Amino acid sequence: MAGETDAHHPLTARDRAILAAVAAGGAELVWGSEPDLYLDGRCCSDQAAVHRLVRRGLIAPATACAVGHRVAATVTAAGQSQLAGVLASA
């Protein structure tokens, strides 16, 4: 769910890797209740992690889109904050 706190749901290494890949560009979502993520045209192998990141509001479509359409993906402000926290602690 959007708004989940990090204390109760910390990001996994895979979550952080997916966020970084989306932030790097070339990511697309096929929007729906359980959106699918494509990185450089290839389907992300951990769609469960993608669903979790979208539900938490860390990844979103870059523009408004209809269900079933493929659209550029972006890391939200909350996702950027998560990435910045990871980089600061590294």
C-alpha distances in whole Angstrom, upper triangle without the diagonal:
4,6,6,10,12,14,12,11,14,14,16,20,19,15,18,20,18,17,21,22,20,21,25,25,25,22,21,18,19,16,15,12,12,14,17,18,22,23,27,27,26,23,21,21,18,16,13,13,13,10,8,9,8,5,5,8,11,12,13,16,19,21,20,20,20,19,21,22,22,22,22,18,18,16,15,16,13,14,18,17,16,19,21,21,21,24,26,25,27
4,6,9,11,14,13,12,14,14,17,20,19,15,17,20,17,16,19,21,18,19,23,23,24,21,20,17,19,16,16,13,14,15,17,18,21,23,26,27,26,23,21,23,19,17,15,14,13,11,9,9,8,5,4,5,8,11,11,15,17,18,18,19,20,19,21,22,22,20,20,17,16,14,12,13,10,11,15,15,14,17,19,19,20,23,24,24,26
4,6,9,12,11,11,13,14,17,20,20,16,17,21,19,17,20,22,20,20,24,24,26,23,23,21,22,20,19,17,17,18,21,21,24,25,28,29,29,26,24,25,22,20,18,16,16,14,12,11,11,9,6,7,10,13,14,17,19,21,21,22,23,23,25,25,25,23,23,19,18,15,13,13,9,12,15,13,13,16,18,17,19,22,22,22,25
4,7,9,7,7,10,11,14,18,18,14,16,19,18,16,20,22,20,21,24,25,27,24,24,21,23,21,20,18,17,19,21,21,24,25,29,29,28,26,23,24,20,19,16,15,15,14,10,10,11,9,6,9,11,14,16,19,21,23,23,24,25,24,26,27,26,25,24,20,19,16,14,15,11,12,16,14,13,16,18,16,17,21,21,21,23
4,5,6,6,8,10,14,17,18,15,16,19,19,17,20,22,21,21,25,26,28,25,25,24,26,24,24,21,21,21,23,23,26,26,30,31,30,28,25,25,22,21,18,16,17,16,13,12,14,12,9,11,12,15,18,21,23,25,26,27,28,27,29,30,29,27,26,22,20,17,15,15,11,12,15,13,11,15,16,14,15,19,19,18,21
4,5,5,5,7,11,14,15,12,13,16,17,15,17,20,20,19,23,24,27,24,25,24,26,25,25,23,21,22,23,22,25,25,28,30,29,26,23,23,20,20,18,15,16,16,12,12,14,13,10,12,12,15,18,22,23,26,27,28,30,28,30,30,29,27,26,22,20,16,15,15,11,11,14,11,9,12,14,11,12,16,16,15,17
4,6,6,10,12,15,17,15,15,19,20,18,20,23,23,23,26,28,30,27,28,27,29,28,28,25,24,25,26,26,28,28,32,33,32,30,26,26,22,23,20,17,19,19,15,15,18,16,13,16,15,19,22,26,27,30,31,32,33,32,33,34,32,31,29,26,24,20,19,18,14,15,17,14,12,15,16,13,14,18,17,16,18
4,6,10,12,16,17,15,16,20,20,19,21,24,23,24,27,29,30,27,28,26,28,27,26,23,22,23,25,24,28,28,32,33,31,28,25,25,21,21,18,16,18,17,13,14,17,14,12,15,15,19,21,25,27,30,30,31,32,30,31,32,31,30,29,25,24,21,20,20,16,16,19,17,14,17,19,16,16,20,20,19,21
4,7,9,13,13,11,13,16,16,15,18,20,20,21,24,25,27,24,24,23,25,24,23,21,19,20,21,21,24,24,28,29,27,25,21,21,17,17,14,12,14,14,10,11,14,12,9,13,13,16,19,22,24,27,28,28,29,27,28,29,28,27,26,22,21,18,17,18,14,14,16,15,12,15,17,15,15,18,19,18,19
4,6,10,11,9,10,14,14,13,16,18,18,19,22,24,25,23,24,23,25,25,24,23,21,21,22,21,23,23,26,28,26,24,20,20,17,18,15,12,14,15,11,11,14,14,11,14,12,15,19,23,24,27,28,29,30,29,29,30,28,27,26,22,20,17,17,17,13,12,15,13,10,12,14,12,11,15,16,14,16
4,7,8,6,6,10,10,10,12,15,15,16,18,20,22,19,21,20,23,22,23,21,19,19,19,18,20,19,23,24,23,21,17,17,14,15,13,10,12,13,10,9,13,13,10,13,11,13,17,20,22,25,26,27,28,27,27,27,25,24,23,19,17,14,15,16,12,10,13,12,8,10,13,11,9,13,15,13,14
4,5,5,6,9,10,11,12,14,15,17,18,21,22,19,21,21,23,23,24,22,19,19,19,17,19,19,22,24,21,19,16,15,12,14,12,9,12,14,11,11,14,15,13,16,13,15,19,22,24,27,28,28,30,28,28,28,26,25,23,20,19,16,18,19,16,13,15,15,11,12,15,13,11,14,16,15,14
4,5,5,6,9,10,11,12,14,15,16,19,20,18,21,21,23,24,25,24,21,20,19,17,19,17,20,22,20,19,15,14,12,15,14,11,13,15,13,13,16,18,16,18,15,16,19,22,24,27,29,29,31,29,29,29,26,25,23,20,19,16,18,19,17,14,15,16,12,11,14,13,10,12,15,14,13
4,5,5,6,9,10,10,12,14,15,17,18,16,18,18,20,21,22,21,18,17,16,14,15,14,17,19,17,15,11,11,8,11,11,8,10,13,11,11,14,16,15,16,14,14,17,20,22,25,27,26,28,26,25,25,23,22,20,17,17,15,17,19,17,14,16,17,13,12,16,16,13,15,18,17,16
4,5,5,6,9,10,11,12,14,16,17,15,16,16,18,19,20,19,16,15,15,13,15,14,17,19,17,15,12,12,9,11,10,6,8,10,9,7,11,13,11,13,10,11,14,17,19,22,24,24,25,24,23,23,21,20,18,15,14,12,14,16,13,10,13,14,10,10,14,13,11,14,17,16,16
4,5,5,6,9,10,10,12,15,16,15,17,17,20,21,22,22,19,18,17,15,16,14,17,20,18,17,14,14,12,14,14,10,11,14,12,10,13,15,13,14,10,11,15,18,19,23,25,25,27,26,26,25,23,21,19,15,14,11,13,14,13,9,10,12,8,7,11,11,8,10,13,13,12
4,5,5,6,9,10,10,13,14,13,15,16,19,21,22,22,19,18,16,13,14,12,14,17,15,15,11,12,11,13,14,10,11,14,14,11,14,17,16,16,13,12,16,18,19,23,25,25,27,26,25,24,21,20,18,15,14,12,15,17,16,12,13,14,12,10,13,14,11,12,15,15,14
4,5,5,6,9,10,11,12,10,12,13,16,17,19,19,16,14,12,9,10,9,12,14,13,12,9,10,9,10,11,8,8,11,11,9,11,14,14,14,10,9,13,15,16,19,21,21,23,22,21,21,18,17,14,11,11,10,13,15,14,11,12,14,12,10,14,15,13,14,18,18,17
4,5,5,6,9,10,12,10,12,13,16,17,19,19,17,15,14,11,12,11,14,16,16,15,12,14,12,13,14,10,9,12,11,8,10,13,12,11,8,7,11,13,14,18,20,20,23,22,22,21,18,16,14,10,9,7,10,12,11,7,8,11,9,7,11,12,11,12,15,16,16
4,5,5,6,9,11,10,14,15,19,20,22,23,20,18,17,13,13,11,13,16,16,16,13,15,14,15,17,13,12,16,15,12,14,17,16,15,11,11,14,16,16,19,22,23,25,25,24,23,20,18,15,12,10,9,12,13,13,9,9,12,10,7,10,12,10,11,14,15,14
4,5,5,7,8,7,11,13,16,18,21,22,19,16,14,11,10,7,9,12,12,13,10,13,13,14,16,13,12,15,16,13,14,18,17,16,13,11,13,15,15,18,21,21,23,23,22,21,17,16,13,10,10,10,13,15,16,12,12,15,14,11,14,16,14,14,18,19,18
4,5,5,7,5,8,10,14,15,18,19,17,14,13,9,9,7,10,12,13,13,11,14,13,14,16,13,11,14,14,11,12,15,15,13,10,8,10,11,11,15,17,18,20,20,19,18,14,13,9,7,6,6,10,13,14,10,11,14,13,11,14,17,15,16,19,20,20
4,5,9,8,11,13,17,18,21,22,20,17,16,13,13,11,12,15,16,16,14,17,17,17,19,16,14,17,17,13,14,17,16,14,11,9,11,12,11,15,18,19,22,23,22,20,17,15,11,9,7,6,9,11,12,9,8,12,12,9,11,14,14,13,16,18,18
4,7,8,12,15,18,20,23,24,22,19,18,14,13,10,10,14,15,16,14,17,18,18,20,18,16,19,19,16,17,21,20,18,14,13,14,15,14,17,21,21,24,24,24,21,18,16,12,11,9,9,13,15,16,13,12,15,15,12,14,17,16,14,18,20,18
4,6,9,12,16,17,21,23,21,17,16,12,11,8,8,11,13,15,14,17,18,18,20,18,15,19,20,16,16,20,20,18,15,12,13,12,11,14,18,18,21,22,21,18,15,12,9,8,8,10,13,15,17,14,13,17,17,15,17,20,19,18,21,23,22
4,7,10,13,16,19,22,20,16,14,11,8,6,5,8,10,12,12,16,17,17,20,18,15,18,20,17,17,21,21,19,16,13,14,12,12,14,17,17,20,20,18,16,12,11,7,8,9,12,15,18,20,17,16,20,20,18,20,23,22,21,25,26,25
4,7,10,13,16,18,16,12,10,7,6,5,6,8,9,10,10,13,14,13,16,15,12,14,16,14,13,17,18,16,14,10,11,10,10,13,15,15,17,17,16,14,10,9,6,5,7,10,13,16,17,14,15,19,18,16,19,22,21,21,24,26,25
4,7,9,13,15,14,10,8,6,5,7,8,8,9,9,10,14,14,13,16,15,11,13,16,14,12,16,17,16,14,10,9,8,9,11,13,12,14,13,12,10,6,5,4,5,8,11,14,17,18,16,17,21,20,19,22,24,23,24,27,28,28
4,6,9,11,10,6,5,5,6,9,11,10,11,10,10,13,13,11,14,13,10,11,14,12,10,13,15,14,13,9,8,7,9,11,12,10,11,10,9,8,5,5,6,6,9,12,14,17,18,16,18,21,20,20,23,25,24,25,28,29,29
4,7,10,9,5,5,7,8,11,13,11,12,10,12,14,14,11,14,15,11,11,15,14,12,14,17,16,16,12,11,9,12,12,12,9,9,8,6,5,4,6,9,9,13,15,17,21,21,19,21,24,23,23,26,28,27,29,32,32,32
4,7,7,5,7,9,11,14,17,15,16,13,14,17,16,13,14,15,12,11,14,13,10,12,15,14,15,12,9,8,11,11,10,7,7,5,5,6,6,8,10,10,13,15,16,19,19,18,21,23,23,23,26,28,27,29,32,33,33
4,5,5,8,11,14,17,20,18,18,15,16,18,16,13,14,15,12,10,13,14,11,12,15,14,16,13,11,11,14,14,12,10,8,5,6,8,10,11,14,13,16,17,18,21,21,20,23,25,24,25,28,29,29,31,33,34,34
4,6,10,13,16,19,22,21,20,17,17,18,16,12,12,14,12,9,12,13,10,9,13,13,15,14,12,13,16,16,15,13,11,8,10,12,13,15,17,15,17,18,18,21,20,19,23,24,23,25,28,28,28,31,33,33,34
4,7,10,13,16,20,18,17,14,13,14,12,9,9,11,9,6,9,11,9,9,12,13,14,12,12,13,16,17,16,14,13,10,10,13,13,14,16,14,16,17,17,21,19,18,22,23,22,23,26,27,26,28,31,31,31
4,7,10,13,16,15,14,11,11,13,12,8,10,11,8,6,10,10,8,10,13,12,13,10,9,10,13,14,14,12,11,9,9,10,9,11,12,11,13,14,15,19,18,17,20,22,21,21,25,26,25,27,30,30,30
4,7,10,13,12,11,7,8,10,9,6,9,10,7,8,11,11,10,12,15,15,14,11,11,11,14,16,16,14,14,11,10,10,9,11,12,10,13,15,17,20,20,17,20,23,21,21,25,26,24,26,29,30,29
4,7,10,9,8,6,6,9,9,7,10,10,7,9,12,11,10,13,15,14,13,10,10,10,13,15,16,14,15,14,12,12,9,10,10,8,11,12,15,18,18,15,18,21,19,18,22,23,22,23,27,27,26
4,6,5,5,4,5,9,11,10,13,13,10,13,15,14,13,17,18,17,16,12,13,12,14,16,17,16,17,16,13,12,9,10,9,9,12,14,17,20,21,18,19,22,21,20,23,25,23,24,27,28,27
4,5,5,6,6,10,11,12,15,14,11,15,17,15,15,19,19,18,16,13,14,13,14,17,19,18,20,19,17,15,12,12,10,9,12,13,17,20,20,17,18,21,20,18,21,23,21,22,25,26,25
4,6,8,9,13,15,15,19,18,15,18,20,18,18,22,23,22,19,16,16,15,16,18,20,19,21,21,18,16,13,13,11,11,13,15,19,22,23,20,20,24,23,20,23,26,24,23,27,28,27
4,7,9,12,15,14,18,18,15,18,21,19,19,22,24,22,20,17,17,16,16,18,20,18,19,19,16,14,11,12,11,12,15,17,21,24,25,22,23,26,25,23,26,28,26,27,30,31,30
4,6,9,12,12,16,16,14,16,19,18,18,21,23,22,20,17,18,17,18,20,22,20,21,19,17,16,13,14,13,13,16,18,21,25,25,22,23,26,24,23,26,28,26,26,30,30,29
4,6,9,8,12,13,11,13,16,16,16,19,20,20,18,15,16,16,18,20,21,19,19,17,15,15,12,14,14,13,16,17,20,24,24,20,22,25,23,22,26,27,25,26,30,30,28
4,6,6,10,9,8,11,13,13,14,16,18,18,16,13,15,16,18,20,22,20,21,19,17,17,14,15,14,13,15,15,18,22,21,18,20,22,20,19,23,24,21,23,26,26,25
4,6,9,9,9,12,14,14,15,18,19,20,18,16,18,19,21,24,25,23,23,21,19,19,17,18,18,16,18,18,21,24,23,20,22,24,22,21,24,25,22,24,27,27,26
4,5,5,7,9,10,11,13,15,16,17,16,14,16,18,21,23,24,23,23,20,19,20,18,19,18,16,17,17,19,22,21,18,20,22,19,19,22,23,20,22,26,25,24
4,5,5,6,9,10,10,12,14,15,14,13,14,15,19,21,21,19,19,17,16,17,15,16,16,14,16,16,18,21,20,17,20,22,19,19,23,24,22,24,27,27,26
4,5,5,6,9,10,11,12,14,14,13,15,17,20,22,23,21,21,18,18,19,18,19,19,16,18,17,18,21,19,17,20,21,19,19,23,23,21,24,27,26,26
4,5,5,6,9,10,11,12,11,11,14,16,19,21,22,21,22,20,19,20,18,19,18,15,15,14,16,18,16,14,17,18,15,16,19,19,17,20,23,22,22
4,5,5,6,9,10,11,10,8,10,12,15,18,19,18,18,16,16,17,15,15,14,11,12,12,13,17,15,12,15,17,15,15,19,19,18,20,23,23,23
4,6,5,6,9,10,10,9,10,13,16,18,18,17,17,15,15,16,15,16,16,13,14,13,14,17,16,14,17,19,17,18,21,21,20,23,26,25,26
4,5,5,6,9,9,9,12,15,18,20,20,20,20,18,19,20,19,18,18,15,15,13,14,16,14,12,16,17,14,16,19,19,18,21,23,23,23
4,5,5,6,5,6,9,12,15,17,18,18,19,18,18,19,17,16,15,12,11,10,10,13,10,9,12,13,11,12,16,16,15,18,20,20,21
4,5,5,6,5,6,9,12,14,15,15,16,14,15,16,15,14,14,10,10,9,10,13,11,10,13,15,13,15,18,19,18,21,23,24,24
4,5,8,8,9,12,15,17,17,17,17,16,17,18,18,17,17,14,14,13,12,14,12,12,15,16,15,17,20,20,20,23,24,25,26
4,6,8,10,13,16,18,18,19,20,19,20,21,20,19,18,15,14,11,10,12,9,9,13,13,11,14,16,16,17,20,21,21,23
4,6,7,10,12,15,15,16,18,17,19,19,18,16,15,12,11,9,7,9,7,7,11,12,11,13,16,16,17,19,21,22,23
4,7,10,12,15,16,17,19,19,20,20,18,16,14,11,9,6,5,7,6,4,8,9,8,10,13,13,14,16,18,19,20
4,7,9,12,14,14,16,16,17,16,14,12,11,7,6,5,6,9,9,7,9,12,11,12,15,16,16,18,20,21,22
4,6,9,10,11,13,13,14,13,12,10,9,6,6,6,6,10,11,10,12,14,14,15,18,19,20,21,23,25,25
4,5,7,7,10,11,12,10,9,6,6,5,6,9,9,13,14,13,15,17,18,18,20,22,23,24,26,28,28
4,7,9,12,14,15,12,11,7,5,5,5,8,9,12,14,13,14,17,18,18,20,22,23,23,26,28,28
4,6,10,12,14,11,11,7,7,8,9,12,12,15,17,16,17,20,21,21,23,26,26,27,29,31,32
4,7,10,12,10,11,8,10,11,12,15,14,17,18,18,20,22,23,24,26,28,29,30,32,34,34
4,7,9,7,8,7,10,11,13,16,16,19,20,20,22,24,25,25,28,30,30,31,34,35,36
4,6,6,9,9,13,14,16,19,19,22,23,22,25,27,27,28,31,32,33,34,36,38,38
4,6,9,10,14,14,17,19,19,23,23,22,25,27,27,28,31,32,32,34,36,37,38
4,7,9,13,14,17,20,21,24,25,23,26,28,28,28,31,33,32,34,37,38,38
4,6,10,12,15,18,19,23,24,22,24,27,27,27,30,32,32,33,36,37,37
4,7,9,13,16,18,21,22,20,22,25,25,24,27,30,29,30,33,34,34
4,6,10,13,15,18,20,18,19,23,23,22,25,27,27,27,30,32,32
4,7,10,12,16,18,16,16,20,20,19,22,24,24,24,27,29,29
4,7,9,13,14,12,13,17,17,16,18,21,20,21,24,26,26
4,6,9,11,9,10,13,14,13,15,18,18,18,21,23,23
4,7,8,5,6,10,10,9,12,14,14,15,18,19,20
4,5,5,6,9,10,10,12,14,15,16,18,20,21
4,5,5,6,9,10,10,12,14,15,16,18,20
4,5,5,6,9,10,11,13,14,15,17,19
4,5,5,6,9,10,11,12,14,16,17
4,5,5,6,9,10,10,12,14,15
4,5,5,6,9,10,10,12,14
4,5,5,6,9,10,11,13
4,5,5,6,9,10,11
4,5,5,6,9,10
4,5,5,6,9
4,5,5,6
4,5,5
4,6
4
